[in-house]
Structure formats: structure tokens, C-alpha cells
Amino acid sequence: MKRSKLLLISGIIGTIYTAYLFSYFLGSPSRASGISNEIGGAIATLIVAPHMVLTLLAVIFNWLGFALRAKWAVLVAGILYAVAMAVFIIYFMFVIIEMIMCFIAYARMKKTERGTI
């Protein structure tokens, strides 16, 4: 049985975006010095943290759905991408493609595939 190309593409894009998110917000501090810059960076990271965690979870379920051909995991990934988008709407354009691909892949999966309840 073939694996979904949409889930593969979604997983790759999601993994790249998640790596970017974590490296940008949790990476090395900027060259600008001063306590106000550090406080501003910490506040920005706290604001984006729910989006980061939800996106990471969505990517994990995306890869689980791809590897196990589990329809439930694909649905969970799509929902998590949607919630991540709603939590931090400013970054919607970075997760909307993955969300759409997951929902399309979910709709295309057969009910008799492995991992279905």
C-alpha cells in the first residue's frame, strides 16, 4: 500500500518550520545588549510558546500518521495545525498548507487501512 505524498510533503514542511521556530525563539541571544532587549525577547518567546508546542505536536502526529498509515493520527495532526494557527493567527501562513494537506490526506485514506478504529 502506498503512503500519502501529501503527508510526506506536509511533514517535511512542518519539520522545517518547527526547526526554524525553535532555533529562532530559543536559539542564541541577539547581539543587541541590554536588559530591555532580553526582557522583550523573553516575552515574545512566551507569547509564541503555545504555537510552537502545538506545531511540534502536529508534526509528530503528522509523521506518525505517515509512518503507521494511521487515519486517526492524520486527523489529530490536521486539528493541531488548525489550533496552532488559531492560537497565533499572525503566523497562520506557515501552518495553513500543512493543515490543508493533512485534511485532504485524511479524506483520501480508506477506512480499512491499518490504524483505523
C-alpha positions as CSV (number, residue, x, y, z in Angstrom):
1,M,0.0,0.0,0.0
2,K,1.3,3.4,-0.9
3,R,2.0,6.1,1.6
4,S,0.4,9.5,1.1
5,K,2.6,12.0,-0.7
6,L,0.6,14.9,0.9
7,L,1.6,13.7,4.3
8,L,5.2,13.4,3.3
9,I,5.2,17.0,2.0
10,S,3.3,18.2,5.0
11,G,5.7,16.5,7.3
12,I,8.8,17.9,5.6
13,I,7.4,21.5,5.6
14,G,6.2,21.2,9.2
15,T,9.6,19.9,10.3
16,I,11.5,22.7,8.6
17,Y,9.1,25.3,10.1
18,T,9.3,23.8,13.6
19,A,13.1,23.7,13.4
20,Y,13.1,27.4,12.3
21,L,10.7,28.3,15.1
22,F,12.7,26.7,17.9
23,S,16.0,27.9,16.5
24,Y,14.7,31.5,16.2
25,F,13.0,31.8,19.5
26,L,15.2,29.5,21.7
27,G,18.5,30.0,19.8
28,S,21.4,32.2,20.8
29,P,20.5,35.6,22.0
30,S,20.8,38.5,19.6
31,R,23.9,40.7,19.5
32,A,21.9,43.7,20.9
33,S,22.7,44.1,24.5
34,G,20.6,45.4,27.3
35,I,18.1,44.2,29.8
36,S,15.2,45.6,27.9
37,N,16.1,43.5,24.8
38,E,16.4,40.4,26.8
39,I,13.0,41.0,28.5
40,G,11.4,41.7,25.1
41,G,12.8,38.5,23.7
42,A,11.6,36.5,26.7
43,I,8.1,38.0,26.4
44,A,8.0,37.3,22.7
45,T,9.0,33.7,23.3
46,L,6.3,33.3,25.9
47,I,3.7,34.6,23.6
48,V,4.7,32.3,20.7
49,A,5.3,29.2,23.0
50,P,1.8,27.7,22.7
51,H,2.1,28.0,18.9
52,M,5.5,26.3,19.0
53,V,4.3,23.4,21.2
54,L,1.1,22.8,19.1
55,T,3.1,22.9,15.9
56,L,5.6,20.4,17.3
57,L,2.9,18.1,18.4
58,A,1.2,18.4,15.0
59,V,4.4,17.5,13.2
60,I,4.9,14.5,15.5
61,F,1.3,13.2,14.7
62,N,1.9,14.1,11.0
63,W,4.9,11.7,10.9
64,L,3.1,9.1,13.0
65,G,0.2,9.1,10.5
66,F,2.6,8.9,7.6
67,A,4.7,6.0,9.1
68,L,1.8,4.0,10.6
69,R,-0.8,4.9,8.0
70,A,-3.0,5.8,10.9
71,K,-6.0,7.7,9.9
72,W,-6.6,9.0,13.5
73,A,-3.1,10.4,13.7
74,V,-3.5,12.3,10.4
75,L,-6.8,13.8,11.7
76,V,-5.1,14.8,15.0
77,A,-2.3,16.4,13.1
78,G,-4.7,18.5,11.0
79,I,-6.6,19.6,14.1
80,L,-3.4,20.5,15.9
81,Y,-2.2,22.5,12.9
82,A,-5.6,24.3,12.9
83,V,-5.4,25.1,16.7
84,A,-1.7,26.2,16.3
85,M,-2.9,28.6,13.6
86,A,-5.8,29.9,15.8
87,V,-3.5,30.4,18.8
88,F,-1.1,32.6,17.0
89,I,-3.0,33.9,14.0
90,I,-0.1,36.1,12.8
91,Y,1.8,33.0,11.7
92,F,-1.2,31.4,10.0
93,M,0.5,31.3,6.6
94,F,3.2,28.9,8.0
95,V,0.8,26.2,9.0
96,I,-2.2,26.5,6.8
97,I,-0.6,24.5,3.9
98,E,0.2,21.6,6.3
99,M,-3.3,21.7,7.8
100,I,-5.0,21.6,4.4
101,M,-2.7,18.7,3.2
102,C,-3.4,16.7,6.4
103,F,-7.2,17.1,6.0
104,I,-7.0,16.2,2.3
105,A,-4.9,13.1,3.1
106,Y,-7.3,12.2,5.9
107,A,-10.2,12.3,3.5
108,R,-8.4,10.2,0.9
109,M,-7.4,7.5,3.4
110,K,-9.5,4.3,3.2
111,K,-11.5,3.1,6.3
112,T,-9.9,-0.3,6.1
113,E,-6.3,0.9,6.5
114,R,-4.2,-0.1,9.4
115,G,-4.6,2.0,12.5
116,T,-8.3,2.8,12.0
117,I,-10.6,2.3,14.9
